[in-house]
Amino acid sequence: LFRSTQRVGQTTLDRNVSSSNMNKALYQIKQIGTFTPAIKADDNYCMFASLIDENSGELQAAKVTFNDHVRGFNQMLNRIPTNIVGELLGKVPLESFQNIK
C-alpha cells in the first residue's frame, strides 16, 4: 500500500526521512479516528486502520531484515581477505536503517 514512498536508489538518510514522514502521516490519520467517534465507528475507517497496522508491521519487519543484511555486509568487510577485496573495489560500510522521530 505505501511502498511507493520509498524509492530504489535512495540513500539511507532519504529512506529514514521518508519513513518518518509516512509514520507521522499514519499517526495523524489514526488520531482523527480516535478523537472523532463517528469516524471511528465507520467501517471504511476500521478497514483503513487495520491496513495501516498491517503495513506498519510489514515495514518494521523489512527494516529489521535490511539492518541484518547491512550488519552482515559490514562484518564481512572487516574480515580478511574480504576487507582487502572490498577496499580494492571501493566498498565502504553501509548505514543501518534508523527511525527518525
C-alpha positions in Angstrom: 0.0 0.0 0.0 2.7 2.6 1.0 5.6 1.1 -0.9 5.8 3.9 -3.4 7.1 6.3 -0.7 10.4 4.6 -0.7 12.3 4.6 -4.0 15.1 2.3 -5.0 18.4 4.2 -5.1 17.7 6.5 -2.2 20.3 7.0 0.5 19.7 5.6 3.9 19.0 9.1 5.2 16.4 9.7 2.4 14.7 6.4 3.4 14.8 7.4 7.1 13.2 10.7 6.3 10.6 9.2 4.0 9.7 6.5 6.6 9.5 9.2 9.4 7.1 11.3 7.2 5.0 8.3 6.5 4.8 7.3 10.2 3.8 10.8 11.1 1.0 10.9 8.5 -0.3 7.5 9.6 -0.3 8.6 13.2 -2.3 11.7 12.3 -4.8 9.6 10.4 -5.3 7.3 13.3 -5.6 10.3 15.7 -8.5 11.7 13.6 -10.4 8.5 14.2 -9.6 8.4 17.8 -11.0 11.9 18.5 -14.0 11.6 16.2 -16.3 8.8 17.3 -18.5 9.0 14.2 -15.4 8.3 12.0 -14.1 5.6 14.4 -17.4 3.7 14.1 -17.3 3.8 10.2 -16.5 0.5 8.6 -14.2 2.1 6.0 -12.1 3.8 8.7 -11.9 0.5 10.6 -10.7 -1.3 7.5 -8.2 1.5 6.7 -6.9 1.5 10.3 -6.3 -2.3 10.1 -4.4 -1.8 6.8 -2.3 0.8 8.5 -1.4 -1.5 11.3 -0.7 -4.4 8.9 1.6 -2.2 6.7 3.4 -0.8 9.8 4.2 -4.3 10.9 5.5 -5.2 7.4 7.6 -2.0 7.3 9.1 -2.8 10.7 9.9 -6.3 9.6 11.6 -5.0 6.4 13.7 -2.6 8.4 14.9 -5.4 10.7 15.8 -7.5 7.6 17.6 -4.6 6.0 19.6 -3.9 9.2 20.5 -7.6 9.5 21.8 -7.6 5.9 23.7 -4.3 6.5 25.3 -5.7 9.7 26.4 -8.9 7.9 27.8 -6.9 5.0 29.7 -4.6 7.3 31.1 -7.6 9.3 32.2 -9.2 6.1 34.1 -6.0 5.2 36.1 -6.3 8.4 37.3 -9.9 7.7 40.4 -10.9 5.9 40.6 -11.4 2.8 37.2 -9.8 2.1 38.4 -6.5 3.5 41.2 -6.4 1.0 39.0 -7.2 -1.9 36.3 -4.7 -0.6 38.9 -2.0 -0.3 40.1 -2.6 -3.9 36.6 -2.4 -5.2 35.8 0.7 -3.2 33.3 -0.9 -0.9 32.5 1.0 2.3 30.4 0.1 5.3 26.7 0.8 5.0 24.5 2.7 7.4 21.7 0.8 9.1 18.1 2.0 8.9 17.1 4.2 11.9 13.8 5.6 12.9 13.8 9.4 13.0 11.3 10.8 15.4 
